Amino acid sequence: MTTVDAIVLAGGRASRMGGVDKPAIVVGGQSMLDAALGAVAGCARTVVVGPQRPELPPEILQAQEIPAGSGPVAAIATGLGVLAGCDFPAGLIVVLAADMPFLTAGAVDELLRHARESGSDAVFAADESGRPQYLVGVWRRGALTSAVSRLESLVNQPMKALVPVDTTMVTLSGVTDCDTPDEVRHAREAVEQTAAITALTLEEARSVLRHTVSPLTPKRVPLWVGRGGALAEPLIAADALPRFDVSAMDGYAVSGDGPWHVRRDIGFAGGQRPVGLLAGEAVRIATGAHVPDGTSSVVRDEFVRVGADGLLERLPDTPIRDDVRRRGEEWEPGTEIAPVGTPVTAALISAAASAEVTAALVRGPVQARIIMTGDEIRSEGPLHQGQTRDSIGPVLPQLLSWYGVHTQDRVHLRDTANAFDEVLAAATECDLLVIVGATGGGAADQLRASLDRAAARPLVRRLRLRPGGSTVVAQLRSGAVVLGLPGNPFAAVSVLMALTPALVAGLTGDIRDRVLTVPLVNAAEIAGPVMRLVPARALPEGGWVGDVHLRTSHLAGLLHRDGLAVVPADASDGDLVEILPLLG
């Protein structure tokens, strides 16, 4: 499409929408203006006509029709004026209104194909009912310029005033516009219905989180500060291990085959290195001590004795061992100790200390805020009529810590239409918002609408999983990820355990992808139409057994259980199933 320009109309009064900024309305995770710009992304130049929008990239040209809100014809004339000042103007111009949430680049490509093949002055889209959409079209530049120049006034002219005689209509899907609040609501409902049909399996959702989440910015920090994150660069040894030849056992450093004269000095770990040994000499030495020059081996205490003549001699039939750890035996300076993506754990911190590395480039740890919702939920104080105790908010920080996530704070939101808007807008100092409740379709479930208003990028709209089907995951423009969990306690905890490792991997680059599998002896009894998560326990004789019946309104079902079993829909008794361990 290098020979095509575009004019996107993003102004107007939106009188039937109460005067709101209609192109900025979000449907399905993107604004209608973003949908229009995506449809013309392949054009050589694009002019957006309407109020100034600082968030648009500099390559998008912007202009305002005068007077503002004077109709589509005036806006098109303004766009033409901007394009006329560009070098090498294209022969075809796409004209779109930014009020079609389902418009695609494929639809524009189809209009362009007809424009090139038909030779018509203009090609317009028609919706599936046959209604012409004159603000979804491709014009020949000369025809559009002539049509505009023929008009005595441009202000508040209808689009039909521009339509030429020589036109072609092309029926396309996705070109229905949204001019009223009801039409926006219906469009959002259509998105939700599609999402329900295309709900992700647990495996698909994990893959999306692991591979499509925008990762955290790496920072160079002391490794103990980065615990829970993952390396953003290889960990390279700064020194050898051991740094020098050391004794691996308590015993004697000896020179030669023996017997040996034992010197009076002793080598201690961290102490002064004994002077060099001569042939036939031995010196008492402790584990970890620097062996003296001339040492041929270290002989363990239990392998030697001091004879009547005062000489040290090896006991008969004892094995011949070196028991000296040589410099660089584990690694030399410059050796890669751990690759990119290795999680920063106690083991890594310890290995780094052994390699004389105290700081590294790390992504993470993930910083989380916990948002509890529901007017009926009370975390502390006496319960009033209709209220219930928050039974999972207090334990969520511990559960998140199992996966290296640090919890900043926990707050409670009331059930109001815009309760989430401020929370989402302020999510600039955290990496993860864990929101419990408000993910369904009830009157009080407002999270999805708030995510739409925040122009969040949908990652997981729903899950093909029981419990947890209403789970939603999205990434905000700030980079923070919203993990929306069902309000049901067991569903919230089980989905958190199932998704958080993949989410942390996506944010930090953690390369771990191991799955614990065990035979589930009663898998067929548990299996249902979709994958299930159920408490399970290990059997003394081997294998695991899952709970067939469970109550999900509390976590008592996790008592005396060892993990959650992930049971596929078609599981048979004895099949290997994934286990999500209960760590504490």
C-alpha positions in Angstrom: 0.0 0.0 0.0 2.9 2.4 -0.6 0.9 4.3 -3.2 -2.0 5.0 -0.8 -2.7 7.9 1.7 -5.3 7.9 4.4 -7.6 10.4 6.1 -9.1 9.3 9.4 -11.9 11.4 10.8 -11.6 11.6 14.6 -13.6 14.7 15.5 -17.3 15.6 15.4 -19.7 16.6 18.1 -20.9 13.0 19.0 -24.2 14.6 20.0 -25.9 11.2 20.3 -23.1 10.1 22.7 -23.5 13.0 25.1 -20.5 14.9 23.6 -17.9 12.3 24.6 -14.7 11.7 22.6 -16.2 9.0 20.5 -13.0 7.8 18.7 -11.4 7.3 22.2 -14.1 4.9 23.3 -12.6 1.5 24.0 -14.2 -1.7 22.7 -12.4 -5.1 23.0 -9.3 -3.6 24.4 -8.6 -0.9 21.9 -10.1 2.5 21.1 -12.0 3.0 17.9 -9.4 5.4 16.7 -6.7 2.7 17.2 -8.9 0.3 15.2 -9.0 2.8 12.3 -5.3 3.5 12.5 -4.6 -0.3 12.5 -6.8 -0.7 9.4 -4.6 1.9 7.4 -1.3 1.0 9.0 0.1 0.1 5.6 -0.6 3.5 4.0 2.2 5.9 3.0 0.8 8.8 5.0 -2.1 9.1 7.4 -3.8 12.3 8.5 -6.0 12.2 11.7 -8.5 15.1 11.6 -9.9 16.2 14.9 -8.7 17.5 18.3 -5.0 17.3 18.9 -4.0 13.9 20.4 -0.5 14.0 21.9 -0.4 10.2 22.4 -0.2 9.6 18.7 3.2 8.8 17.2 4.9 11.7 15.3 4.6 9.9 11.9 0.8 10.4 12.1 -0.1 13.8 10.7 -2.7 15.7 12.7 -5.0 18.6 11.8 -8.2 20.2 13.0 -11.2 21.2 10.8 -12.3 24.8 11.1 -14.6 25.3 12.8 -14.2 22.3 15.0 -17.1 19.8 14.7 -18.2 21.2 11.3 -18.9 17.8 9.8 -17.2 15.1 7.8 -16.9 17.0 4.5 -15.0 19.9 6.2 -12.8 17.3 7.9 -12.0 15.6 4.6 -11.2 18.9 3.0 -8.8 19.6 5.9 -7.1 16.2 5.4 -6.8 16.8 1.7 -5.1 20.1 2.4 -2.5 18.5 4.6 -1.8 15.7 2.1 -1.5 18.3 -0.8 1.6 19.7 1.0 3.4 16.4 1.1 5.9 15.2 -1.5 4.7 12.6 -4.0 1.0 12.5 -3.1 -0.6 9.1 -3.7 -3.2 8.5 -6.3 -5.6 6.7 -3.9 -6.9 8.0 -0.6 -8.6 5.9 2.1 -11.2 7.8 4.0 -12.4 6.4 7.3 -14.4 7.5 10.3 -13.0 6.4 13.7 -16.2 4.9 14.9 -16.0 1.3 13.8 -14.5 -1.0 16.5 -14.3 -4.1 14.2 -12.8 -2.5 11.2 -9.7 -4.4 9.9 -6.8 -3.9 7.5 -8.3 -6.8 5.5 -11.5 -4.8 4.8 -9.4 -1.8 3.6 -7.3 -4.1 1.4 -10.5 -5.4 -0.2 -11.7 -1.9 -1.0 -8.3 -1.1 -2.5 -8.4 -4.2 -4.7 -11.8 -3.1 -6.0 -10.6 0.4 -6.5 -7.7 -0.7 -8.6 -9.7 -3.2 -10.6 -12.9 -1.2 -11.3 -11.4 2.2 -12.1 -14.3 3.9 -10.3 -13.9 7.3 -8.8 -14.8 5.9 -5.4 -15.3 2.5 -3.8 -17.4 2.4 -0.6 -18.2 -0.3 1.9 -21.7 -1.5 2.6 -22.6 -3.3 5.9 -24.1 -6.8 5.9 -27.6 -5.3 5.7 -26.6 -3.5 2.5 -26.5 0.0 4.0 -23.8 2.2 2.4 -21.0 3.4 4.6 -19.7 6.5 2.8 -17.1 7.0 5.6 -15.4 3.7 4.7 -14.1 4.2 1.3 -11.3 4.6 -1.2 -11.2 7.6 -3.5 -9.2 8.6 -6.5 -7.4 11.7 -5.4 -8.6 13.7 -8.4 -12.2 12.7 -7.9 -12.2 13.6 -4.2 -10.4 16.9 -4.8 -12.9 17.9 -7.6 -15.9 16.9 -5.4 -14.7 19.1 -2.5 -13.9 22.0 -4.8 -17.4 22.1 -6.3 -19.1 22.8 -3.0 -19.7 26.5 -2.1 -19.6 25.7 1.6 -18.0 22.8 3.4 -19.6 23.3 6.9 -22.1 20.7 8.0 -22.4 19.2 4.6 -23.6 15.6 4.4 -21.3 13.0 2.9 -23.8 12.4 0.0 -22.8 15.9 -1.2 -19.4 14.4 -2.2 -20.5 11.0 -3.5 -19.7 10.8 -7.3 -21.8 9.1 -9.9 -19.1 6.5 -10.8 -19.0 4.4 -7.6 -18.7 0.8 -6.6 -20.2 -0.7 -3.4 -18.5 -3.7 -1.7 -20.3 -5.6 1.1 -17.9 -6.1 4.0 -18.2 -7.4 7.6 -16.9 -5.3 10.5 -17.9 -1.9 9.0 -20.9 -1.2 11.4 -20.4 2.1 13.1 -21.2 3.0 16.8 -23.1 6.3 17.0 -25.1 5.7 20.3 -24.4 4.3 23.7 -26.6 1.3 22.9 -24.5 0.5 19.8 -21.3 0.7 21.9 -22.8 -1.6 24.5 -23.9 -4.1 21.8 -20.4 -4.0 20.3 -18.9 -4.7 23.7 -21.4 -7.5 24.3 -20.4 -9.0 20.9 -16.7 -8.9 22.0 -17.6 -10.8 25.2 -19.7 -13.4 23.3 -16.7 -14.0 21.0 -14.4 -14.2 24.0 -16.7 -16.8 25.6 -16.5 -18.9 22.5 -12.7 -18.5 22.3 -11.9 -19.0 26.0 -8.4 -20.3 26.4 -7.3 -23.6 27.8 -4.9 -23.4 30.7 -2.1 -24.4 28.4 -3.0 -21.7 25.9 -3.3 -19.1 28.6 0.1 -20.0 30.1 1.7 -19.7 26.7 0.2 -16.3 26.1 1.4 -15.0 29.5 4.9 -16.5 29.1 5.4 -15.3 25.5 3.4 -12.1 24.9 3.5 -10.1 28.1 5.8 -7.1 27.9 8.7 -7.8 30.1 10.0 -5.7 33.0 12.9 -3.3 32.5 16.1 -4.9 33.8 18.0 -3.2 36.6 21.5 -3.8 38.1 20.9 -4.6 41.7 22.6 -6.5 44.5 21.5 -10.1 44.0 19.8 -10.3 47.4 17.6 -7.4 46.3 16.7 -9.2 43.1 15.5 -12.4 44.7 12.3 -13.6 43.0 13.4 -12.0 39.6 15.5 -13.5 36.9 18.9 -12.8 35.3 18.8 -10.4 32.3 22.4 -11.2 31.5 24.6 -14.3 32.1 26.2 -14.6 35.5 30.0 -14.7 34.9 32.5 -15.8 37.5 34.8 -12.9 38.6 37.2 -15.3 40.3 38.2 -19.0 40.3 36.7 -21.5 42.7 38.5 -22.6 44.7 40.6 -19.4 44.6 43.6 -21.5 45.6 44.5 -25.2 46.4 42.6 -26.1 49.6 42.3 -29.2 51.7 39.0 -31.1 51.2 39.2 -33.0 54.5 40.7 -32.8 58.0 44.0 -34.6 58.0 47.6 -34.1 56.9 49.1 -32.4 53.9 52.0 -34.6 52.8 54.8 -34.6 50.4 55.8 -37.9 48.8 54.7 -41.4 49.5 55.5 -41.6 53.2 56.1 -42.3 55.9 56.3 -38.6 56.9 57.9 -36.5 59.5 55.1 -34.4 61.1 55.9 -30.7 61.6 54.7 -28.8 64.6 52.8 -26.1 62.6 49.1 -26.5 61.7 47.2 -25.2 58.7 43.7 -23.7 59.5 41.0 -22.5 57.2 41.4 -18.7 56.9 44.7 -18.8 58.7 48.2 -18.3 57.5 49.4 -20.7 54.8 51.9 -23.2 56.1 55.4 -22.9 54.7 56.2 -25.2 51.8 56.7 -28.9 52.4 59.9 -30.8 51.7 59.8 -34.4 50.5 58.9 -36.7 53.4 57.3 -33.9 55.5 53.6 -33.6 56.7 51.7 -30.9 58.3 48.4 -31.0 60.2 45.7 -29.3 58.2 42.0 -28.5 58.5 39.2 -28.6 55.9 39.3 -25.5 53.7 42.9 -24.5 54.6 45.3 -23.4 52.0 47.7 -26.3 51.4 51.4 -25.5 51.4 53.6 -25.6 48.4 55.1 -29.1 47.8 51.9 -30.9 48.8 51.3 -34.1 46.8 48.1 -35.0 48.6 46.0 -34.6 51.7 45.5 -37.8 53.7 42.4 -38.0 55.9 42.8 -38.5 59.7 41.1 -41.9 59.6 43.5 -43.2 57.0 46.8 -42.6 59.0 48.5 -43.3 62.3 51.6 -42.1 64.1 53.9 -45.0 64.6 56.2 -45.7 67.6 59.0 -44.0 65.8 57.0 -40.8 65.6 56.5 -41.0 61.9 53.1 -40.6 60.2 52.2 -43.6 58.1 49.2 -44.7 56.0 47.0 -47.5 57.4 47.0 -50.7 55.4 44.3 -51.2 52.8 43.0 -47.6 52.9 42.1 -46.0 49.6 44.6 -43.6 47.9 42.9 -40.3 47.5 44.0 -36.8 46.8 41.5 -34.8 48.9 42.9 -31.5 47.6 40.5 -29.2 45.8 42.7 -27.5 43.1 42.4 -23.8 42.1 39.7 -23.4 39.4 38.5 -27.0 39.9 34.8 -25.8 39.9 35.3 -22.8 37.5 37.8 -20.3 36.2 37.4 -16.6 36.0 35.1 -15.8 33.0 33.1 -19.0 33.3 29.3 -18.7 32.8 27.7 -19.8 36.1 24.1 -19.3 35.0 22.4 -18.2 31.7 20.0 -15.4 31.1 16.6 -16.2 32.6 17.9 -18.1 35.6 15.7 -17.3 38.6 17.4 -15.4 41.4 17.0 -17.9 44.2 19.0 -18.6 47.4 21.0 -21.1 45.3 21.9 -18.5 42.7 22.8 -15.9 45.3 25.1 -18.4 47.0 26.7 -19.5 43.8 27.3 -15.8 42.8 29.0 -15.1 46.1 31.3 -18.1 45.5 32.1 -16.5 42.2 32.8 -13.1 43.7 29.7 -11.6 42.1 27.4 -9.5 44.3 25.3 -7.6 41.7 23.8 -8.4 38.4 21.3 -7.2 35.7 17.9 -8.5 36.9 14.3 -8.3 35.8 12.1 -8.3 38.8 11.1 -9.3 41.4 7.5 -8.7 40.4 5.9 -6.0 42.7 2.2 -6.6 43.3 -0.8 -4.8 44.7 -3.8 -6.9 45.9 -7.3 -5.4 45.3 -10.2 -7.1 47.1 -13.7 -6.2 45.9 -17.3 -6.6 47.1 -19.4 -4.5 49.4 -20.2 -7.8 51.3 -16.6 -8.4 52.1 -15.1 -7.2 55.5 -11.5 -7.8 56.4 -11.6 -6.8 60.1 -14.1 -5.7 62.7 -17.5 -7.2 63.5 -19.6 -8.4 60.6 -22.9 -6.6 59.9 -26.0 -8.1 58.2 -25.2 -9.4 54.8 -21.4 -9.3 55.2 -18.9 -12.1 55.1 -15.3 -12.3 56.2 -12.4 -11.8 53.8 -10.9 -15.3 54.0 -8.3 -15.0 51.2 -7.0 -11.5 51.2 -4.7 -12.1 54.3 -3.1 -15.2 52.7 -2.6 -13.9 49.2 0.8 -12.3 49.9 2.1 -15.6 51.2 0.7 -17.5 48.1 2.3 -14.9 45.8 5.6 -15.2 47.6 5.8 -18.8 46.6 6.4 -17.6 43.1 8.8 -14.8 43.9 6.2 -12.0 43.9 6.6 -9.2 46.5 3.3 -7.7 47.7 3.3 -3.9 48.2 -0.1 -3.6 49.8 -3.7 -4.8 49.9 -6.8 -2.6 49.6 -10.5 -3.0 49.4 -12.8 -1.5 46.8 -16.5 -0.8 46.9 -18.8 -2.1 44.2 -19.3 1.1 42.1 -19.3 1.7 38.4 -16.0 3.5 38.3 -14.3 2.0 41.3 -11.5 0.5 39.3 -10.7 3.5 37.1 -8.5 5.3 39.6 -6.8 2.0 40.6 -5.9 1.2 37.0 -4.8 4.8 36.3 -2.5 4.8 39.3 -0.9 1.4 38.5 2.5 3.0 37.7 4.5 1.8 40.7 3.6 -1.8 40.5 4.1 -4.6 38.0 1.0 -6.7 38.9 -2.5 -5.9 40.1 -4.2 -9.0 41.6 -7.9 -8.2 41.6 -10.2 -10.6 43.4 -13.9 -10.4 42.3 -15.8 -8.3 39.7 -14.7 -10.5 36.8 -18.1 -12.0 35.9 -21.0 -10.5 34.1 -23.2 -9.4 37.1 -24.4 -6.0 37.9 -21.5 -5.4 40.3 -18.8 -6.8 38.1 -17.2 -3.8 36.6 -13.6 -4.8 36.0 -13.9 -5.7 32.3 -15.5 -2.3 31.5 -12.8 -0.5 33.4 -10.1 -2.4 31.5 -11.8 -1.3 28.2 -11.9 2.3 29.4 -8.2 2.1 30.3 -7.4 0.7 26.8 -5.8 -2.3 28.4 -4.4 -5.0 26.0 -6.4 -8.2 26.6 -4.3 -11.3 27.2 -6.7 -13.8 28.6 -10.5 -13.0 28.3 -11.8 -16.2 29.8 -10.5 -19.7 30.7 -11.9 -23.1 29.7 -11.3 -24.2 33.3 -13.4 -25.2 36.3 -13.2 -23.4 38.6 -11.9 -20.1 37.2 -13.7 -19.6 33.9 -14.3 -15.9 34.5 -10.6 -15.1 34.9 -9.4 -12.1 32.9 -5.8 -11.0 32.3 -4.8 -7.8 30.6 -1.7 -5.5 30.4 -2.2 -1.8 31.0 -0.4 0.9 29.0 1.9 1.5 32.0 3.1 -2.1 31.6 1.4 -3.4 34.7 -0.5 -6.7 34.3 -4.0 -7.1 35.7 -4.8 -10.6 37.0 -8.5 -10.6 37.6 -9.5 -13.6 39.7 -13.0 -14.9 40.5 -14.4 -13.8 43.8 -14.9 -17.4 45.0 -12.1 -18.2 47.4 -11.1 -21.6 46.1 -11.4 -20.5 42.5 -9.2 -17.4 43.1 -6.5 -19.4 44.8 -6.4 -22.2 42.4 -6.2 -19.9 39.3 -3.6 -17.8 41.0 -1.5 -21.0 41.5 -2.1 -22.1 38.0 -1.2 -18.9 36.2 1.2 -16.9 38.4 4.4 -18.9 37.4 3.8 -18.3 33.7 2.9 -14.6 34.4 6.1 -14.2 36.4 8.1 -15.9 33.6 6.7 -13.5 31.0 7.5 -10.4 33.1 11.0 -11.5 34.3 12.2 -13.9 31.5 12.4 -16.8 34.0 13.3 -19.8 31.9 11.9 -22.5 34.3 9.2 -24.5 32.6 9.2 -27.7 34.6 6.0 -29.4 35.4 5.5 -31.9 38.3 3.4 -34.8 37.2 2.1 -37.8 39.2 -0.3 -40.7 38.6 -3.8 -39.7 39.8 -5.5 -42.9 40.8 -9.1 -41.6 40.5 -8.7 -39.2 37.6 -11.7 -40.6 35.6 -14.0 -40.0 38.5 -13.0 -36.3 38.6 -12.8 -35.5 34.9 -15.6 -33.4 33.5 -16.5 -31.5 30.3 -13.5 -29.1 30.9 -10.2 -29.2 32.7 -10.6 -29.2 36.5 -8.5 -28.1 39.5 -9.0 -30.1 42.6 -7.2 -30.6 46.0 -5.2 -33.8 46.1 -2.9 -35.7 48.4 -0.1 -38.1 48.0 -0.8 -41.8 49.0 1.7 -43.7 51.2 1.7 -46.5 48.7 2.5 -44.2 45.8 0.3 -42.1 43.4 -2.1 -39.4 44.3 -5.8 -39.1 44.9 -7.9 -36.1 44.2 -11.1 -34.8 45.9 -14.2 -35.6 43.9 -16.5 -33.3 45.8 -15.4 -29.9 47.1 -16.8 -26.7 48.4 -15.4 -23.6 46.8 -16.6 -20.9 49.2 -13.7 -21.4 51.6 -10.3 -22.9 51.7 -10.9 -25.7 54.3 -10.7 -28.2 51.4 -6.9 -27.5 51.2 -6.4 -28.7 54.8 -4.3 -31.9 54.9 -3.7 -31.7 51.1 -0.4 -31.7 49.3 -1.3 -29.8 46.1 -3.9 -29.1 43.4 -4.3 -31.7 40.6 -4.8 -30.3 37.1 -7.2 -32.9 35.7 -7.8 -32.9 31.9 -11.3 -33.4 30.6 -10.5 -36.9 29.1 -8.4 -38.2 32.0 -8.4 -41.9 32.9 -7.5 -43.5 36.2 -3.8 -43.6 36.7 -3.0 -41.0 34.1 -0.1 -38.6 34.8 -1.5 -35.2 35.7 0.1 -32.0 36.7 0.4 -31.1 40.4 0.5 -27.5 41.7 2.3 -28.0 45.1 1.0 -26.4 48.2 4.3 -25.0 49.6 3.3 -23.9 53.0 
